[in-house]
Amino acid sequence: MKVPDLFVGKRFFVGLGKPEILGKGPVEVRGSAYVEGPQITGDPTEFNNPDSFELGATMAGQNANVEMNKPYPFYAFIAKTYARIKSFLKVDKLFISENIRSKVIFTEVLIAKVKNFSIPHPQKKGKRLVYSCLEGPECGVYYRGKLRGYDRIKLPEVWKDLVEEKSITVSITPIGTQQNIIVKGIQNNEIVLDAKPGIPIDCYYHVFAERKDIPRLKTEVKE
């Protein structure tokens, strides 16, 4: 059915629900809308499988309106100030917002100027504790611990398929006395150590490695 342009001067309701938060009578919120979902904005072919877990109350797909003056396609969603997601935000491609507040965010790649976490301060009432993430030119992982009376650091089993063995580096800190600890080699997913004869090994260790299950990080890219 083809209809002329529609103008909604007050409120727009789709469905049988009663959204009390939008007000009633003289205190109704002018220009508000209630849609009982699910609803699709953009290309409907991006949501072809109704049995998929991807089906959501609001599905924003890629827009390709050729009548717009600007080049298309457009971003599916842009929030110029705040985007608040109460529970879970799943980002597959690109989400643009100055600020996002969400309990859980899942995305394939996260790119940000600063990566911080903020929690209520455990010792000072009314303040928050803000730490920032360590940064470097690689997608790295680490494994750390304490070794005593043994000459091998057994690495996590998953490292066989997760990291590039040639990228592994080891830092050793002797405990109590100098033991002349050295790394003899890496074999069978273990780091083999050697030390001064007659003194049992007692040390802290920190092992770093680069992931091999994903492409290497490109540190210089075009804007």
Secondary structure, 3 states (H helix, E strand, C coil): CCCCCCCCCCCEEECCCCCHHHCCHHHCCCCCEEECCCEEECCHHHHCCCCCCCCCCEEECCECCCCCCCCCCECCCEEEEEEEEEEEEEECCCCEEEEEEEEEEEECCCCCCCCEEEEECCCCCCCEEEEECCCCCCCEEEEEEEEECCCEEECCCCHHHHECHHHCEEEEEECCCCCCCEEEEEECCEEEEECCCCCCCEEEEEEEEEECCCCCCCCCCCC
